[in-house]
Amino acid sequence: MGVKKISSCLFLAGFLILGDIHCIRFAAPLIGLSPVSAQTGGESPASPALQLYQLGYEQLDKGQIREAMATFDRALVMARQEGDRSLEAVILNDIGVAHRNLGNYPQAFQFLNQALTIRQTLKDQAGIGQSLMNIGVVYEVQADYPKALELYQQASVFLQEAGEQYGQAVIINNMGSIYLSLGQPSKAISAFETALSLFQQTGATMYEGIALANIGAAYNDLGDYPQALQFFQKSLAIATEVEDGLGIGQTLLNMGAVYEKLSDYPQALQSYQQGLQVMTAIGELEAVGQALNNIGSVYRQLGQYPQALEFYDRALELRQKLGNTARIAVTLNNQGVALLEAGQITAATTKLYAAIDALESLRPGLNDTNKISIFDKYRWTYGILQQALIAQNQVKSALEVAERGRARAFVELVAKRLSPEAAEAYANQKIAPITIGEIQQVAAAQNATLVEYSIVVDNLAKNAELLIWVVQPTGEIAFRQVDLTSLNRERDNLVPFLVSEETEAQPETLLTALVRGTRADIAAPIPSIPAGNVSNLKLKKLHQLLIDPIADLLPSNPESKVIFIPHEELFFVPFAALVDGSDRYLIEKHTIITAPAIQVLQLARKSRDNRPVDIANALVVGNPVMPEFSRIPGEKPEKLPNLPGAEQEAIGIASMLNTQPLIGRAATETAVVQRIGKAGIVHLATHGLVDDFSDSGLLGAIALTPGDGNDGFLTSEEIMALNLNASLVVLSVCSGGFGKITGDGIVGLSRSLIGAGAQSVIVSLWQADDAATAKLMQEFYQALPQTGDRAAALRKAILATMQQYPNVKDWGAFTLIGESEH
């Protein structure tokens, strides 16, 4: 049975190939909206212009793109002579499609915009929507996701007004493709399933196959390979039935990616080569680039580096011609990996630097959530580059890359608080990443020892190692490496914790399981750590991995500050509670602070110096009238439980801060929002939740009294919109330090508060006893004016609380994030 390539009156971004960075995502535009005769107002098929257009359409079906373009040119002249403006717009549209297929994006824009102008003149709602969609897809295949999203949303309005259900399905599908490109597979599946239902209702069998393939791609990205293969096989059956060449070729490539993930390299290579043959025949250059790239990856994993590099070179040449930055970055990354594994370290370093330059150029214009997710998709490149630099003994350059590879969106949030000019400069990458000299200046300005961690793993979460840099206040920099494969001996004890709680579709290491297991043991209702006993093996194991390798580099004076800059799951480590070989807690030996990145510290200090804070003005909230909440959609909401202990805590703290607390009905969301921007110290003793209340990807909310049109949940997204002037925000709430682990750090309440302008935040990593928490907070506020330093005050409070409440569960959860000094 032959195959055909269907021409396009409307692009359908489909057949996304996702997975790890070795398998590039792919968005192949397709296909028509409705018969030409319907779009041209029912003009007679005998029209010479229409007859000639139909010939060009058939040529495009056969993959004869250049012949079709020549025919379209002749048809365009005739349509203009006949004065058929609708047909003229259709022809211009398809000329634009042909240019897109050839990778001629400027020409594609030119012809598609001409079609749009005509349709706007004719007030053709469906046609306008179609043109906007087509232009959006050209932006999407060039990885300009903000512009593509904007155009898709505009197109949706026109197609909806025109009652064009099929067009709506295409838009939803294409939005799903962008969610996948931005690293949001669960959100993409929801969009694709909606599109699938609409295609089924409209009887669009071929597009049903595309939606099935896209669902499969999303499951592939989530690591559910059997499910992915099931959807791909359904899609391939439909594509074969309707003789859709593009569908057949792309699904073969997608299936190859799954086989590659399953380490079935012969099957992967066969699928890729079959897909390459089909895509070459029909002239789909984007897919040809994908096939070449992925064949290179198979050869790399087989250790056949000359062949791998040959295919990568061919893929890069084609992708540079087409101009898709995201795909260029992936192939550059893959070349770097292959060169590194082949021992060509200098050449690998050059490729990897070029890859992260390309990746970072995708960020301008994205919102905060999308910046986080797209960075998360590509974060492996930074770790590989660190390995390449360390192999060349370029330890300081590797630290710069470690900094460059974390909290980039967070940095931009903090920069916004400096000035509009600074915010724009960071957002548009006009300011270089932090340098070694600046890192040393931060250590001196903080008068603290900086400890930066970086977890480096391969795409299967194997061969994990921990990189640690220690920067002294004097500027001296030391580097240590820790082989994490020793955790394999702990595997049987850690397997129960290898579940995806905070991450989506990211491979998990045994270090991740160790951190989760430690937290679970401590926070368990029946703790495994008896009061007064510090023999917890997991806390000791974490100390052995994180602290022992650098213990000789840490200050001997317990009042000297140590700022830990964790990475990924290490943000959930209770550093204060780590136990050394002599059964001493780390907080007994050091004054501890955490920060998401050294550059965040740099910018926060600039913000502090530019903005004096009135710490005498305090806002204290305790035990509001709780709102109702349902964690599972569809279930009846239930009121959150009252916190009488939090109320007593707030009354006591307010007395110490010479203010009146907002208690019960007075603690409304409206009242808190009105007062929080003027407060120098904010203390919130209520429920903290880590759910995504606004479907924005920004997790977390603070429970307050509902009313005045507010639901009683001050969400992370709403917090980000505030303009805080607080030197300190204390989240005396359960799980205030929780959130979703990303390459940008923890996305949760603490991030939102600092992003909104708070200099520092005290959070808890689990729910502590009410009485113990009240004791710790009272001790903290008593020590704060004496020390003038928030980290020192928190250490004193923890040490005092330990005397009365020796169980680590009662005091080990609390940590200071951000600035320490007033």
C-alpha positions in Angstrom: 0.0 0.0 0.0 1.4 3.4 -0.9 1.6 6.4 1.4 0.8 10.0 0.8 1.7 13.3 2.4 -1.4 15.4 2.9 -1.1 19.1 2.2 -2.0 21.6 4.7 -4.7 24.2 4.9 -4.1 24.1 8.7 -1.0 23.0 10.5 -1.4 20.4 13.1 1.5 20.2 15.5 1.7 16.5 16.1 3.8 13.4 16.7 5.9 14.9 19.5 8.9 12.8 20.3 9.9 13.4 23.9 12.1 11.6 26.3 15.5 12.4 27.7 17.7 14.9 26.0 19.1 12.3 23.6 15.7 12.0 21.9 14.6 15.4 20.6 11.0 16.4 20.8 9.4 16.9 17.4 6.4 18.9 16.3 5.4 18.1 12.8 2.9 20.4 11.3 0.2 18.8 9.1 -2.9 19.0 7.6 -6.0 20.5 6.0 -9.1 22.0 7.6 -11.8 21.4 5.1 -12.2 20.9 1.3 -11.0 23.8 -0.7 -14.3 24.1 -2.5 -16.0 24.8 0.9 -13.4 27.4 1.8 -13.8 29.2 -1.5 -17.5 29.8 -1.1 -18.5 26.9 -3.3 -16.7 28.2 -6.5 -17.2 25.9 -9.5 -14.5 23.2 -9.8 -14.3 24.2 -13.5 -12.5 27.4 -12.4 -9.1 27.3 -14.1 -7.4 28.7 -11.0 -9.1 26.1 -8.8 -8.2 23.3 -11.1 -4.6 24.4 -11.2 -4.6 24.7 -7.4 -5.9 21.2 -7.0 -3.1 19.9 -9.2 -0.6 21.6 -6.9 -2.4 20.1 -3.9 -2.0 16.6 -5.5 1.7 17.3 -6.1 2.1 18.3 -2.5 0.3 15.0 -1.5 3.0 13.1 -3.4 5.8 15.0 -1.6 6.7 17.0 -4.8 7.0 20.2 -2.9 8.9 22.3 -5.3 6.7 21.2 -8.2 3.7 22.1 -6.1 5.1 25.5 -5.4 5.5 26.2 -9.1 1.9 25.1 -9.7 0.7 27.2 -6.8 2.5 30.3 -8.3 0.6 29.9 -11.6 -2.7 29.2 -9.8 -2.2 32.4 -7.7 -1.8 34.5 -10.8 -5.0 33.1 -12.2 -7.0 33.5 -9.0 -6.0 37.1 -8.9 -7.1 37.5 -12.5 -10.4 35.9 -11.7 -10.8 38.2 -8.6 -11.3 35.1 -6.3 -9.9 36.5 -3.1 -10.9 33.5 -1.0 -9.0 31.1 -3.3 -6.1 33.6 -3.4 -5.9 33.3 0.4 -6.1 29.5 0.3 -3.2 29.4 -2.3 -1.1 31.9 -0.3 -1.7 29.7 2.8 -0.5 26.6 1.1 2.5 28.3 -0.4 3.4 29.3 3.1 2.9 25.7 4.2 5.3 24.5 1.5 7.9 26.9 2.6 7.5 25.7 6.1 8.0 22.2 5.0 11.3 23.2 3.4 12.4 25.1 6.5 12.1 28.5 4.7 10.5 30.3 7.7 10.8 33.9 6.6 9.0 33.1 3.3 6.5 31.0 5.2 5.7 34.0 7.4 5.5 36.2 4.3 2.9 34.1 2.5 0.9 33.2 5.6 0.6 36.8 6.6 -0.6 37.7 3.1 -3.3 35.1 3.5 -4.2 36.5 6.9 -4.6 40.0 5.6 -7.0 38.9 2.8 -9.1 36.9 5.2 -9.3 39.8 7.6 -10.5 42.0 4.8 -13.2 39.3 3.9 -14.1 39.0 7.6 -13.6 35.2 7.2 -13.6 34.2 10.8 -12.6 30.5 10.2 -10.0 31.6 7.7 -8.5 34.2 10.1 -8.3 31.6 12.8 -6.7 29.1 10.4 -4.1 31.6 9.4 -3.3 32.6 13.0 -2.9 29.0 13.8 -0.6 28.4 10.9 1.6 31.3 11.8 1.7 30.1 15.4 3.0 26.7 14.3 5.9 28.3 12.4 6.8 30.1 15.7 6.4 26.8 17.6 8.7 24.8 15.3 11.3 27.6 15.9 10.8 27.1 19.6 9.3 30.6 20.1 6.7 29.2 22.5 5.5 32.5 23.9 4.6 33.8 20.5 3.1 30.5 19.4 0.9 30.4 22.5 -0.3 33.9 21.9 -1.3 33.2 18.3 -3.0 29.9 19.3 -5.1 31.7 21.8 -6.0 34.4 19.3 -6.9 31.7 16.7 -9.1 29.9 19.2 -11.4 33.0 19.6 -12.0 33.2 15.8 -12.5 29.5 15.3 -14.9 29.3 18.2 -17.0 32.2 16.8 -17.0 30.4 13.5 -18.3 27.2 15.2 -15.3 25.3 13.8 -15.0 22.3 16.2 -12.3 20.7 14.2 -10.1 23.8 14.3 -10.7 24.0 18.1 -9.4 20.4 18.3 -6.3 21.4 16.4 -5.6 24.3 18.7 -6.0 22.1 21.8 -3.7 19.6 20.3 -1.1 22.2 19.4 -1.3 23.7 22.9 -0.6 20.2 24.2 2.5 20.1 22.0 3.8 23.2 23.6 3.1 21.9 27.1 5.3 18.9 26.2 8.0 21.1 24.8 7.9 23.0 28.1 8.2 19.8 30.2 4.6 19.5 31.4 3.6 16.1 30.2 0.6 15.6 32.5 -0.9 18.8 31.3 -0.2 17.8 27.7 -2.0 14.5 28.1 -5.1 16.3 29.3 -5.0 18.5 26.2 -4.3 15.6 23.8 -7.2 13.6 25.3 -9.6 16.5 24.8 -8.4 16.9 21.2 -8.7 13.1 20.6 -12.4 13.2 21.7 -13.1 16.2 19.4 -11.4 14.5 16.4 -13.5 11.3 17.1 -16.7 13.4 17.2 -15.9 15.1 13.9 -14.9 11.8 12.2 -11.3 13.0 11.5 -9.7 9.6 11.6 -6.3 10.6 10.6 -6.1 13.3 13.2 -7.4 10.8 15.7 -4.2 8.9 15.0 -2.1 12.0 15.5 -3.7 12.7 18.9 -3.1 9.0 19.9 0.6 9.4 18.9 0.9 12.6 21.0 -0.6 10.9 24.0 2.0 8.2 23.5 4.7 10.8 23.3 3.6 12.2 26.6 3.6 8.8 28.3 7.1 8.3 26.9 8.1 11.5 28.6 6.6 10.3 31.8 8.6 7.1 31.6 5.6 4.9 31.1 7.0 3.1 28.0 4.5 0.2 27.7 1.7 2.7 27.7 3.6 4.8 25.1 4.1 1.8 22.8 0.4 1.0 23.1 -0.7 4.4 21.9 2.0 4.5 19.2 0.8 1.1 17.8 -2.8 2.4 17.6 -1.5 5.5 15.8 0.6 3.5 13.4 -2.4 1.3 12.5 -4.5 4.4 11.7 -1.8 6.1 9.7 -1.3 2.9 7.7 -5.0 2.6 7.0 -5.4 6.1 5.7 -2.0 6.0 3.9 -0.7 9.0 5.9 3.1 9.0 5.1 3.9 11.6 7.7 2.0 9.7 10.4 3.7 6.4 9.5 7.2 7.9 9.5 6.8 9.9 12.7 5.2 7.1 14.6 8.1 4.8 13.6 10.5 7.4 15.0 8.5 7.7 18.2 8.5 3.9 18.7 12.3 3.9 18.1 12.7 6.4 20.9 10.8 4.0 23.3 12.9 1.0 22.2 16.0 3.1 22.8 14.8 3.9 26.3 14.2 0.2 26.9 17.8 -0.4 25.7 16.5 -2.5 22.7 19.0 -0.9 20.4 18.6 -3.2 17.3 14.9 -2.5 17.3 15.4 1.2 18.0 17.8 1.4 15.1 15.5 -0.4 12.7 12.5 1.8 13.6 14.6 5.0 13.2 16.0 3.9 9.8 12.5 3.0 8.6 11.2 6.4 9.8 14.1 8.2 8.1 13.4 6.5 4.8 9.8 7.5 4.9 10.5 11.1 6.0 13.2 11.5 3.4 10.8 10.3 0.7 8.1 12.9 1.6 10.6 15.7 2.2 9.8 16.3 5.9 13.0 17.9 6.9 12.3 18.4 10.6 11.6 14.7 11.0 14.7 13.8 8.9 16.8 15.9 11.4 15.1 14.0 14.3 15.9 10.6 12.8 19.5 11.5 12.1 19.9 12.8 15.7 18.3 9.7 17.2 20.3 7.2 15.1 23.4 9.0 16.3 22.2 8.5 19.9 21.8 4.7 19.4 25.3 4.4 18.0 26.6 6.5 20.9 25.0 4.1 23.4 26.5 1.2 21.5 30.0 2.8 21.9 30.3 3.3 18.1 31.4 7.0 18.4 32.6 7.7 14.8 29.2 6.6 13.5 27.4 8.5 16.2 29.3 11.7 15.5 28.7 11.3 11.7 24.9 11.2 12.2 25.0 14.0 14.8 26.9 16.2 12.3 24.3 15.6 9.6 21.5 16.3 12.1 23.2 19.5 13.3 23.8 20.8 9.8 20.1 20.3 8.9 18.8 21.7 12.1 20.9 24.8 11.8 19.5 25.3 8.3 16.0 25.0 9.7 16.8 27.3 12.6 15.0 25.5 15.5 17.1 26.5 18.5 15.8 23.8 20.9 16.7 21.0 18.4 20.0 22.5 17.7 20.7 22.5 21.5 19.8 18.9 21.8 22.1 17.8 19.0 25.0 20.0 20.4 24.4 18.3 23.8 24.5 14.8 22.2 27.7 15.7 20.3 29.2 16.8 23.6 28.3 13.6 25.3 29.7 11.4 22.5 32.9 13.4 22.4 33.3 13.2 26.2 32.7 9.4 26.2 35.2 9.1 23.3 37.9 10.9 25.3 37.8 14.2 23.3 37.2 16.3 26.3 38.2 19.7 24.9 35.9 19.4 21.9 33.2 18.1 24.1 33.4 21.2 26.3 33.0 23.5 23.3 29.9 21.7 22.2 28.3 21.6 25.6 28.9 25.4 26.2 27.3 26.0 22.8 24.3 23.8 23.9 23.6 25.7 27.1 24.0 29.0 25.2 21.3 27.8 22.8 19.1 26.5 25.6 19.2 29.7 27.5 18.2 31.7 24.5 14.8 30.0 24.6 13.9 31.7 28.0 13.1 35.3 27.1 9.4 35.9 26.9 8.3 32.8 28.9 6.5 33.2 32.1 8.0 32.0 35.4 6.3 28.6 35.4 7.4 27.9 31.8 10.9 29.0 32.5 11.1 26.5 35.3 9.7 23.6 33.3 11.7 24.2 30.1 14.9 24.5 32.2 14.0 21.3 33.9 13.7 19.4 30.6 17.3 20.3 29.7 19.1 20.4 33.0 21.2 17.3 32.2 23.5 19.4 29.9 24.8 21.5 32.8 25.8 18.4 34.8 27.6 16.9 31.8 29.5 20.1 31.2 30.5 20.1 34.9 31.9 16.6 34.4 33.8 17.7 31.3 35.4 20.7 33.0 36.3 18.7 36.1 38.0 16.1 33.9 40.2 19.0 32.7 40.8 20.2 36.3 38.8 23.3 35.6 37.2 23.3 39.0 36.3 27.0 39.2 34.7 27.0 35.7 32.7 24.0 36.8 31.4 25.9 39.8 30.3 28.7 37.5 28.4 26.2 35.4 26.8 24.7 38.5 25.6 28.1 39.4 24.5 28.8 35.8 22.5 25.6 35.9 20.2 26.4 38.9 17.6 28.9 40.0 17.7 30.9 36.8 14.0 31.8 37.0 14.4 32.5 40.7 17.3 34.9 40.0 15.0 36.8 37.6 12.3 37.0 40.3 14.7 38.6 42.7 16.2 40.9 40.1 12.7 42.4 39.6 13.0 43.8 43.1 16.1 45.8 42.2 14.7 47.8 39.3 12.7 47.4 36.2 15.9 47.8 34.2 17.6 45.0 36.1 14.6 42.8 35.7 14.6 43.4 31.9 18.3 42.8 31.7 18.1 39.5 33.4 15.0 38.3 31.6 16.7 39.1 28.2 20.0 37.6 29.2 21.9 40.9 28.9 23.7 40.2 32.2 26.2 37.4 32.2 25.9 34.5 34.7 27.8 34.9 38.0 31.6 34.6 37.8 34.1 33.1 40.2 35.1 36.6 41.3 31.6 37.5 42.1 31.1 34.3 44.0 34.1 35.1 46.1 32.7 38.6 46.8 29.4 37.0 48.0 31.3 34.8 50.4 33.2 37.8 51.7 30.0 40.0 52.0 28.1 37.3 53.8 31.2 36.5 56.0 30.2 32.9 55.6 31.5 29.6 54.2 29.5 28.7 51.1 28.9 25.0 50.3 27.5 24.3 46.9 26.3 20.8 46.0 25.7 19.4 42.5 24.2 16.0 41.8 25.4 14.6 38.5 23.6 11.6 37.0 23.2 10.1 33.6 19.8 9.9 31.9 19.0 6.6 33.6 19.9 7.9 37.1 23.0 5.7 37.1 26.6 6.5 37.8 25.6 9.2 40.3 28.2 11.4 41.9 28.1 14.4 44.2 30.2 17.5 43.5 30.9 19.8 46.4 32.6 23.2 46.3 33.5 25.1 49.5 34.1 28.8 49.2 35.7 30.4 52.2 35.1 34.1 53.3 38.7 34.7 52.2 37.8 33.6 48.7 39.7 30.3 48.8 37.8 27.6 46.9 38.1 23.8 47.5 36.5 21.0 45.6 35.5 17.5 46.6 33.8 14.6 44.8 31.7 11.9 46.4 30.9 8.6 44.6 27.2 7.9 45.3 27.3 4.3 44.0 28.1 3.2 47.5 24.4 3.7 48.2 23.8 0.5 46.2 24.5 -1.4 49.4 21.6 0.5 50.9 19.2 -0.3 48.0 17.0 -2.8 49.8 16.2 -0.3 52.6 15.7 2.6 50.1 13.5 1.0 47.4 10.2 1.8 49.2 11.1 5.5 48.9 11.8 5.5 45.2 8.5 7.0 44.3 7.7 10.2 42.5 6.4 12.5 45.2 7.7 15.9 44.1 9.1 15.3 40.7 7.4 14.5 37.4 9.1 12.2 34.9 12.6 12.6 36.3 14.8 9.6 37.0 15.4 9.1 40.7 18.6 8.2 42.4 19.2 6.3 45.6 20.3 9.6 47.1 16.7 10.9 46.4 15.4 7.8 48.2 17.7 8.3 51.2 16.5 11.9 51.7 12.9 10.9 51.4 13.4 8.0 53.7 15.1 10.1 56.3 12.2 12.6 56.3 9.6 9.9 56.4 11.3 8.2 59.4 11.4 11.5 61.3 7.9 12.7 60.5 6.2 9.3 61.1 3.4 9.4 63.7 5.4 6.7 65.6 8.9 8.0 65.1 11.8 5.6 64.7 14.1 8.0 66.6 13.5 7.7 70.3 13.7 10.9 72.3 17.3 11.6 73.3 18.7 9.1 70.8 20.6 10.4 67.9 21.6 7.0 66.4 19.4 7.3 63.3 21.3 5.6 60.5 19.8 7.7 57.7 20.8 11.0 59.3 24.3 9.6 59.9 24.5 8.4 56.3 23.5 11.8 55.0 26.2 13.4 57.2 28.7 10.9 55.8 27.8 11.8 52.2 27.3 15.6 52.6 29.4 16.7 55.5 32.2 14.3 56.2 34.0 15.0 52.8 34.2 18.7 53.6 34.3 18.6 57.4 37.9 19.8 57.5 36.9 22.9 55.4 34.1 24.1 57.7 34.7 26.7 60.4 35.6 25.5 63.9 33.8 28.4 65.5 30.1 27.3 65.9 29.0 30.9 65.6 30.6 31.2 62.1 28.0 30.9 59.4 27.8 28.1 56.8 25.5 28.7 53.9 24.4 25.5 52.1 23.4 25.7 48.5 21.6 22.4 47.9 20.7 20.8 44.6 17.5 19.0 43.7 16.4 16.6 46.5 19.0 18.0 48.9 16.7 21.0 49.4 14.7 18.6 51.7 17.7 17.6 53.8 17.3 18.7 57.5 20.9 20.0 57.7 20.6 21.0 61.3 19.7 17.4 62.3 22.5 15.6 60.5 24.5 13.4 62.9 28.2 12.9 62.9 30.2 9.9 64.1 30.3 11.2 67.6 26.4 11.5 67.8 26.5 15.3 67.6 24.0 17.2 65.5 25.3 19.6 62.9 23.5 22.5 64.4 25.6 22.1 67.6 28.7 22.8 65.5 27.6 25.3 63.0 25.3 28.3 62.3 23.3 27.2 59.3 21.6 29.0 56.4 20.4 27.6 53.1 20.0 29.4 49.7 18.8 28.3 46.3 21.8 29.8 44.5 24.8 32.0 45.2 23.5 34.5 42.7 20.2 34.7 44.6 22.3 35.7 47.7 24.1 38.3 45.6 20.9 39.9 44.4 19.1 39.6 47.7 22.0 41.6 49.4 21.8 44.3 46.7 18.0 44.5 47.3 18.5 44.7 51.1 21.0 47.5 50.7 18.7 49.5 48.4 15.7 49.1 50.6 15.6 49.9 54.3 13.1 47.8 56.3 11.1 48.8 59.3 11.4 45.6 61.4 9.3 47.2 64.2 6.2 46.9 62.0 5.1 43.3 62.4 2.2 41.2 61.1 1.3 38.1 63.1 -1.5 35.7 62.0 -2.7 32.7 64.0 -5.4 30.1 63.6 -7.8 31.8 61.2 -11.3 30.5 60.7 -10.2 27.7 58.3 -11.4 27.5 54.7 -12.8 24.4 53.1 -10.6 22.3 50.9 -10.8 19.2 48.8 -7.6 17.7 47.7 -9.4 15.3 45.3 -11.5 17.0 42.5 -15.1 16.1 42.8 -15.0 15.2 46.5 -17.0 17.4 49.0 -14.7 20.0 50.5 -14.1 19.8 54.2 -13.0 22.5 56.6 -9.3 22.3 57.5 -8.9 21.5 61.2 -8.5 24.4 63.7 -5.0 25.0 65.2 -5.5 26.2 68.8 -1.8 25.8 69.5 -1.0 28.1 66.6 -3.4 30.7 68.1 -1.6 30.6 71.4 1.7 30.8 69.6 0.6 33.9 67.6 -0.7 35.6 70.8 2.7 35.1 72.5 4.7 36.2 69.4 2.6 39.3 68.9 3.2 40.3 72.5 7.0 40.0 72.0 6.8 42.0 68.7 4.5 44.7 70.2 1.6 44.2 67.8 -1.9 42.9 67.8 -2.3 39.5 66.1 -4.9 38.6 63.5 -6.7 35.7 65.1 -9.8 33.7 64.0 -12.3 35.8 62.0 -9.9 38.8 61.9 -7.3 36.8 59.9 -9.0 37.2 56.6 -7.2 36.9 53.3 -8.2 40.5 52.6 -6.8 41.9 55.9 -3.5 40.0 55.5 -3.0 41.2 51.9 -3.6 44.8 53.0 -1.1 44.7 55.8 1.6 42.3 54.6 3.3 44.7 52.2 4.1 47.1 55.0 5.3 44.6 57.6 9.0 44.3 58.4 8.4 40.9 60.1 5.6 38.5 59.1 4.7 35.5 61.2 2.1 33.1 59.9 0.9 30.3 62.2 -1.7 28.4 60.2 -2.0 25.6 57.7 0.4 25.6 54.7 -0.6 23.5 51.7 1.5 22.3 48.8 -1.2 21.8 46.2 -1.5 23.6 42.8 -4.4 25.8 43.6 -4.3 27.9 40.4 -3.2 25.2 37.9 -0.2 27.5 37.3 2.6 25.1 38.4 3.3 27.3 41.3 2.6 25.1 44.3 1.4 26.1 47.7 -1.1 28.2 49.6 -1.5 29.7 53.1 -4.8 29.1 54.8 -6.6 32.2 56.0 -10.2 33.2 56.9 -12.4 33.3 53.7 -14.7 36.2 53.0 -15.0 39.4 51.0 -15.0 37.4 47.8 -11.8 35.5 48.7 -11.6 31.8 49.2 -9.2 31.9 52.1 -6.2 30.5 50.3 -3.4 32.9 49.7 -1.7 31.0 46.9 1.9 31.1 45.7 0.8 32.7 42.5 -1.0 35.5 44.5 2.0 35.9 46.8 4.3 36.4 43.7 2.1 39.4 42.7 2.6 41.1 46.1 5.3 43.7 46.8 6.7 42.6 50.2 9.1 44.7 52.2 9.8 42.1 55.0 13.2 41.3 56.3 11.8 38.0 57.5 8.7 35.8 56.9 8.2 32.9 59.4 6.1 30.1 58.0 5.1 28.4 61.3 3.0 26.0 59.2 3.3 22.3 58.5 5.3 21.6 55.4 6.1 25.2 54.7 9.4 24.2 53.1 7.7 21.7 50.8 7.0 22.1 47.1 8.0 20.6 43.8 11.7 19.9 43.2 12.9 21.4 39.9 16.2 22.5 38.4 15.2 25.9 39.8 15.0 24.6 43.3 11.8 24.1 45.4 8.8 25.6 43.7 6.6 26.4 46.7 5.7 29.0 49.3 9.3 29.9 50.3 10.3 30.7 46.7 7.2 32.8 46.1 7.8 34.8 49.3 11.4 35.6 48.4 10.4 36.3 44.9 7.8 38.8 46.2 10.5 40.7 48.1 11.1 39.0 51.4 14.8 39.0 52.4 14.6 35.7 54.3 12.1 32.9 55.2 12.0 30.4 58.0 10.2 27.2 57.0 9.7 23.7 58.3 10.2 20.5 56.4 7.6 18.6 58.3 4.9 19.2 61.0 6.4 19.5 64.5 4.7 19.3 67.8 2.6 22.5 68.7 4.2 23.0 72.1 7.7 22.4 70.7 7.1 24.8 67.8 5.8 27.5 70.2 8.8 27.1 72.4 11.2 27.3 69.5 9.5 30.4 68.1 9.5 32.2 71.5 13.2 31.4 71.9 13.9 32.7 68.4 12.2 36.1 68.9 13.9 36.5 72.2 17.3 35.9 70.6 16.7 38.0 67.5 17.3 41.4 69.0 20.2 40.1 71.0 22.1 38.7 68.1 20.9 41.0 65.3 21.3 37.9 63.1 18.5 35.6 62.0 20.6 32.5 61.6 22.3 33.0 64.9 18.9 33.5 66.6 17.5 30.3 65.0 20.5 28.3 66.1 20.1 29.5 69.7 16.4 28.7 69.6 17.0 25.2 68.3 19.6 24.5 70.9 17.3 25.8 73.7 14.3 23.7 72.3 16.5 20.6 72.2 16.9 20.7 75.9 13.2 20.4 76.6 12.2 18.5 73.4 15.1 16.3 72.5 13.3 14.4 69.7 14.7 15.6 66.4 11.1 15.7 65.0 10.3 18.7 67.3 13.1 21.0 66.2 15.0 19.6 63.1 12.5 20.8 60.5 13.2 24.5 60.8 15.6 26.2 58.4 16.5 29.7 57.4 16.5 30.5 53.7 18.1 33.8 52.4 19.6 36.8 54.1 20.8 36.3 57.7 21.7 39.9 58.8 19.1 42.7 59.4 
